[in-house]
Amino acid sequence: MFGKLKKKKRVPSFDFSAEELLGRETRALRDERTDAFYKGKCVLVTGGGGSIGSELVRRIAECEPRQIVVFDIYENNAYDLREELRIKYGEELKLEVEIGSVRDRARLEAVFSLYRPEIVFHAAAHKHVPLMERCPTEAVKNNCFGTYIAADTAEKFGAERFILISTDKAVNPTNVMGASKRLCEMIAESKQNSKTVFSAVRFGNVLASSGSVIPLFKRQILSGGPVTVTDKRVVRYFMTIPEAVDLVTEAGAFAEGGDLFVLDMGEPVRIYDLAINMIKLSGLVPFEDIDVVEVGLRPGEKLYEEALTGKASQTPTRNGLIYIERDEPLTREAVDEKMELLRAALKTAESEMSSVKVTEALRESVPTFRSQREVNEAADKPIQYSK
């Protein structure tokens, strides 16, 4: 008698598109007038080696700029990007890579003095929610003070435009990362009466970016599972990297100053459904080949992200999917007071070896910063699941 045949193990394949995973087509945001705006200009991208920064550099390279400067503290990604674009464009693209931190005013000023960029995209930031909950001092140093220094430097050296890359986590934040980015928005908005046009762009969750759930799910599927979701009720708005980059370049091209750009991101997606769909698209069977398990909400995590569009305070742009939200800006003096409060809290954190004062100072600086429990318990609206 032959023994029972062993069932052949299915091998996962990730040969599927972001559109298939999201269940919708990528939105067309690109405009020929945008390409013309960047032609012949020097563009500097902080955090230019990161997921969004590098795609932004690739996008700008298509617009025939005079020069692109990639500024990043992590040299490996920046180096790889430089070599990639050298192969693609050769001598046609003038691309320079400068290593440094946006926290370092002297280094940043040296780079601005050398290149005199007309357009600055500020993408450098710490973005991981649980890690910033654990390390709030680093979120404040890198996000808040890094933005403060970068904005000051752009203005000092006469940049035409400064575009801050923000996040939907800045809307009524429940975590340190989101609150730090809301303060970054306040910094940009306070730069009124300046020759430099300051604006900010709020992203939703960017599909397949570094630190997003997609690379995590992929690793978990490859290792045989389980795929972990924090809570079956969690819903998020998603955009693809091309959508994110087109949104930023569009915003940079027609910003007028003090603008906060947001994208109509369509219907929210339940993370649990995203995990199930990714397993199926990989050629596997959920709960047969791969389990999906709940592990509980992470520190600072919301059950529901708030929609970026549809508010009375927003006005449409020439692109029907992009809106402008205008807040009442703080004065520069008010922002400086907040930065002094945070600076004092950082000194206390160093002397007491505790970051509690930093989180408290950030909560005082950002009035909309609420606790995770408060927001999630108040979320009594019906959950709108994607189909």
N, C-alpha and C positions, 0 to 999 in steps of 0.2 A: 504494500500500500504506500502510495505517495503521501507525504505529509501535506498539511494545509499550505497552499501557496501563500507566500508572504506578499501582502499588498505593496505594489510599487509606490514608492514615495514620490509625490509630485515635487517638481523643482520650480520655485517661483521665478517669474519673469516680470521685469519692470518696464516692459516695452509698451507704455501707455502714456498718453498726454495729460497735461494739467487740466485740459478741458474735459477729458473723459472722467477724471477724478472728481472735478467740481460739478460736473453735470451741466455745464454751460459753456458757451463760446467766450474766448477772450475778447474783451471790449477794445474796439479800435479808437485809440486816443491820439494817435500821431497826426501832426499837422505840418504841411510843407512850410508854413510861415515860421514854425518853430525851428526847423532845420536852418533856415536862412538867418535866424537870429544869432545862432552860435557860430556861423561861418566867419572865419577870420579873427576870432577872439581867443584870448588866453583863458582857459577854464581850470580852476583848481578844485579838486575833490578831496576833502578830508575823509579819512576812513576809506580811501579809494580802492583798497584791496579786499574789502568785505563783499558780502553777497550783493547788496544793493549798490555800494560804491563802485564795484568792478563793472556791473552791468551798466551803470550810469556812464562810466568811462567809455565802454564799448559803444554806447548809444551816441555820445558826443563825438566820438571818433568818426562816425558816419557823416557828421555835419561839416566836415572840412574846417576844423578850428585852426587858429594860428599855432596853438600849443595847448597841451594838456599836462597838468602837474598832478601827480598822484602823491598825496601826503598820508602816510600811515605809520603806525608804530610797529606793526608786524611785517617784517621784511619778506617773508616767504611768499605770501599771497601777492604782494606788490611786485615782487620779482617775476613770479609766474605770469602775471598779467602783462608786464612789460614785454616779456619774451613772446607771448602769444600775439600781441599787437605788432611787434616788430616783424614777425613772420608774415602776418596778414598785410601790413601796410608798407613795410620797408622804410625808406627814407621819406615817403609821402606824409607820414605822421610824425610830428615833433612831440615826443612824449618823454617826460622826465619823472623820475621817482625820487622822492625825498622822504627819508625816514625821520620820524619825530613824533612827539606827543602834543596834542592840542592843549595840554596843561602847561606846556613850556612856552611862555610868552616870548622869550628871547629867540628860541628856535623858530617859532612861527613867524616872528617879525623878520628874521633873516631870510626866510623863504619868500615871504611877500615882497620884501625889498628887492630880491633878486629877479623875481618873475613878474611882479606887478599884475596879478590876474584881474581881469575885468569881471569875471563871473566866479562866484564861490559857492559850491555845494557842500554843506556841512553834514556829512553822514557819520562822522566818528562818534561813537557812543557805546556805552554798555547797555545791552538790550534784554538780557535774560532775567525774567521776573524773579524766580526763586533765589538765584544767586545774588541779586541786588537786595533782596529782603535780608539776606545773610550778611551782605557787605555794603550797607548804606553809605558808608564813608566814601567808598570808591564810586558809587553812583553819583554822589554830589560832586566829588572832585572831577570826574571825567565828563559827566553830562552837563552839570550846571556851570562849573567853573571853566570847563573846556569850551562850552558854547559862549560864555561871557568873554573869554579871551579871544576866541576866533572872530566873534562879531566885532569886538573892539579893533582887532588887527585889520580886518577887512575895511572898516571905516577909516582907520588911520592911513591906510595906503591907497585909498581912493577907488576901491572896487565899485563897479556899477551895480552889481546885484549880489545879495547874500541870501541863499535859500537853505533854510533849516529843514532837515528830515525829522519829522516828529512821528507820533504813533497814536492810534485810537486809544491806547492805554492812558493817554493824557486826559481823556474825557472822564470827569468825575473819578479820579484815580483811586484805586484801593491798594496800591502797592508803591513801594519806593521808586521803582523804575518809572512808572507812569507819572508820579508826582514830580520826579526830577525833570522829565521831558515837558511837563506842563510849565514848569519854571523856565525851561529853555524857550518855550513859546513866548512867555512873558518878556524875556530878555529881548527877543527879536522884535516883538510888538512895541517895546518901549523906545526903539530907535527911530523916533519921529524927527522930522526936520533935519534929515540927513541927506547928503548927496548920494549915499548908498541906499538902494532900495532893499529893504529887509522884508522877507516873507517866510512862511512856514507851510509845510505840506504834511497832513496827517495821513498815515498809512493804516490800513487794516493789517491783518495777518498775511504775510507774503508767503505764498505756497513755495515750498522747496528751498527757502532761504536757510542759511546756517542758523541752527537753533530752533527751527520750526518742527512741527510734529511729523512732517513727511519723512525727513531723514531718520528720525527716531523710529517710526513705524517700519521703515525699510530695514533698518538694522535688526529690529525685533523679528520681522518676518524671516529674514535670512538666517537668524539663529534658531528658528523653529518655534518662536513665540515664548510666552504669550505677548500679544499686543496690548499695551496698557493705556487706558483712558482714565482721566481723573474722576469724572462723574458722567453718567449717561445723559444728564440734563444739560451739560455744557454746550453752548452754541457760540459760533464765531463767524465773523465776516471775513472772507478770503479774497485775495487778489493774486494774480500771477506776477512774476518778476517783470515781464514786459509791460504789464499794466502799470506797475509801480514806477518804473523808470520813465515811461511816457508821461505819467502824471507829473513827475518832478520836472522834467524838461519843459513841459507845457507851462507849468506854474512859473518856472524861471523866466520864461519868455514874455509873459504878459502880466507879471506882478506890478502893482502900482505902489506898494508900500503898506506895511501893516496888514497884509492879506494873510488869511489862514485858509489854505486850499484843502478841500476834502473831496472824496470820490464817491459817487453813487455805486455802492458795491453789491447791489442786488439783494437777494434773499440770504439770510444767515444759514449756516450749515452746522448740523450737529456733529461734533467730533466723533461720537460713537458711529454714526452713519459713514463718516469719512473713513474710519478704520475698517469697517465691514466692506466698503466699496473697494478700498485699496487691496484687501486680501483677495477679493474676487477678481479684480483686474490683474492681479499677479498670477492668476491661474490656480489659486488654491480655494479650498472650501472652508468658510468660517466655522469654528467649533468642531471641525473634523480634522483638518490639517493644522489649523492655528486657532488657539483660544483668544478671546478678548475679555479682559478683566478690568474692573474698576479698582483704582488704588487710592482714591480720595483727593479732594482739592489740595493744590499746593498752596503754600503761604502767599497771600496777596492776590489769589486768583478769583476772578468773578465767575459766576455761573453764566451770565449773559453779558456780552459786549453791547454797548449802545450804538445804535445806528448813527453814522456820521452825517447823514443828510436828512432833509425833510424838516429842518427847523425854520422858524419864521425869520430868524436873523440871517439866513443865507440867501445869496443871490447867484443865479446861474452865470456861467462864463460863456464864451463863444463856443466852447465844447459842452454839449448838453449833459455830459456825465460828470463834469467838474463844477463844483460850487465854491463860493467864497463866503467864509464866515468872518465877520468883523467883531472883535471884542472891543470893549472900552479899554484902551491901552493904559498901562501904568506909566508914570513918569520915570525918567532915568533915575531920579533921586530915590523913588520908591523901590526900584529894583536894586539899587546900590545898598539900601537899608537891608533888604532881604539877603543879599550876598554877604553883608557884614555879620548878620545873624548866623548864617551858615558857617562863615569863616571862624567865628568864635566857638561854635559847636564842634567844628573839626579839631580845634586846639584842645578843647575839653576831652574829646574822644581819645586824642593821643596821650594826654596826661593820665586819664582814668582807665585807659584800655577798655573803653565801652563805647558803643555806637548809639546808645539810647538817646543821648542829647541831639545827635544828628537827625535822627528820625523825628524827634519832637520839633526841632527847628524847621525841618522840611514841612511838617504838618502845619506849623504856624505860618510859613511862607506861602503855602498853597491852600487857600481856604476850602477848595473843593475836595481835598484829600480826606477820604472817609475810610473807616475800617472795613476790612473784608467781611466780617460778620454782619455789620450794619447794612451793607449793600445787598448781600445775598439774602438776608432775612426779609428785606423790603421788596425783593423781586417777586411780586405777586402777580405780575402780568402772565398771561398764558404763553407757553413756549411755542414759538413758531418753528417747527422742524421743517427742514428741506425734504423734498420727496425724492 
